[in-house]
Amino acid sequence: MTDKPGRRCFVAGHRGLLGSAVVRALAANGYPDPIVRTRDELDLLDQRGVQRFFREEKPDVVFVAAARVGGINANNTYRWDFLFQNLVIETNILGSALETGVGRVVFFGSSCIYPRVAPQPIKEEYLLTGELEPTNEPYAIAKIAGLKLVEAATSQFGREWVSLMPTNLYGPNDNFDLQTSHVLPALIRKFHEAKEARANGQPATVNVWGTGMAQREFLHVDDAASAALMMMESGVTGLYNVGYGSDVSIKELADTIARVVGYDGPVEWDRSKPDGTPRKLMDSSLIRSRGWSPKITLEDGIRSTYEWYLSTQNEPARMAS
């Protein structure tokens, strides 16, 4: 784009998994440093504060990567928080973006917006055609509201805003807290800690929720960020799935992580815990038709994510041979 050097991009949620990847992608593609704010500097739950920020900073592009996020346990436990906070965050950002004339917005949702039982792979047109997965319904409803606001801004006010629905993301800056994390980083931590325990002569077993039969699709967050930049630069509007293109069972995921980490001990499956949605494979043919495709394989992505996790533990990256 000819106007790239002067483009002012605001990345909401720049410290998170997805937001930090967008910041990396902007830098790698020659954009000036984006506008960012920590939570202490700008509380996205504060409507007046957000309005003041937009009037003062006047961004040209907004990436809405800020959200209250978590895995099955967190979603199902903090139902009010996930619905209320996500609604407030996105309406504050999108409302101020509309008010101040922001030309381009990239809004990030989630594959959980689609019905719990949907034809596979899931197409964009399946939105609102069935009941949501109960365990993450509050988060899904908030994200559906957000993408509908984007849709309304496009149709009513002619804005070049777009919504991207990534599949399950992972990578640097992921959340490894076992109480609130998603399955992939949680398993990396569990297998690593069990490996360390066994290395110290202590008995250890990795406990995993569910049966292991649920199917999930995983996309490295840097691939998702590359899709976001491409769609922002193209100026297209609408709703686009962003997925890897194939899925694995949770059992297969656990086996891959164990191999990467170098754990060869026992694994127990807690069948009293929910599997969640049986399968969620995205049909990403629409965005692929625009020229995007993922570059990072699941095993390579898990390996680099494990290396990043080890670096945060002040440990050398001891990978399995």
Secondary structure, DSSP 8 states (H G I E B T S, - for coil): -TTGGG--EEEETTTSHHHHHHHHHHHHTT----B---TTT--TT-HHHHHHHHHHH--SEEEE-------HHHHHH-HHHHHHHHHHHHHHHHHHHHHTT--EEEEE--GGGS-SS--SSB-GGGTTSS---GGGHHHHHHHHHHHHHHHHHHHHH--EEEEEEE-EEESTT----TTT--HHHHHHHHHHHHHHHHHTT----EEEES-S--EE-EEEHHHHHHHHHHHHHHT--EEEEE--S--EEHHHHHHHHHHHHT--S-EEEETTS---SSEE-B--HHHHTTT------HHHHHHHHHHHHHHHTT-------
